[in-house]
Amino acid sequence: MSAAVADRKLIRAIAYAVKAEVMKKCIFEALSQLGFEVNVKTLQIFAGGAKKGLDVGLTIDAVKLSEKLDVIILVSGDGDYIRWLNTYRTPRAV
């Protein structure tokens, strides 16, 4: 986390995770010990096999916080966030 923060003041560090059967409780405890607020959701599996986790919650939090912060660091393997990132990655007039 210190490399990502660099010389900035860290306001909040939030880790969003989907609780799955293979994940151990110690992963969430380790994130907490590193200074993250841990937001854990249960994986929902819908008819037809669609899997949903926490995309909406993370996006809502990021939009709400983006007006107050100069930097948001998002680490994800989910391509669903590309459109949001393209919207918020350039400076905007308030």
Order of alpha helices (4+ residues) and beta strands (2+ residues): alpha-beta-alpha-beta-beta-beta-alpha-alpha
